């Protein structure tokens, strides 16, 4: 990613490494964060009461979301969640010398 893109992201609170890993893996008492797959093959990232569609398989792998817990679900189970912006593959900067 470009430095311009990275600088646009807001800086959050400082947290311990263990807390960051716990949040990344969704390791709470109840399953709150991870990837869900629908029977039609559509993938969503779930975090709390929010879902974001993962547009392509490359977006899933390039953002390393394939390392998160994954569950199969139905569209009905996602009906009560707020839908956020879709997750697309990160930009790739290519240039020739």
Buried (B, 14 or more C-beta within 10 A) or exposed (E): EEEEEEEEEEEEEEEEEEEEEBBBEBBEEEEEBBBBBBEEEEBBBBBEEEBBBBBEEEBBEBBEBEEBEBEEBEEEEBEEBEEEEEBBBEEEEEEEE
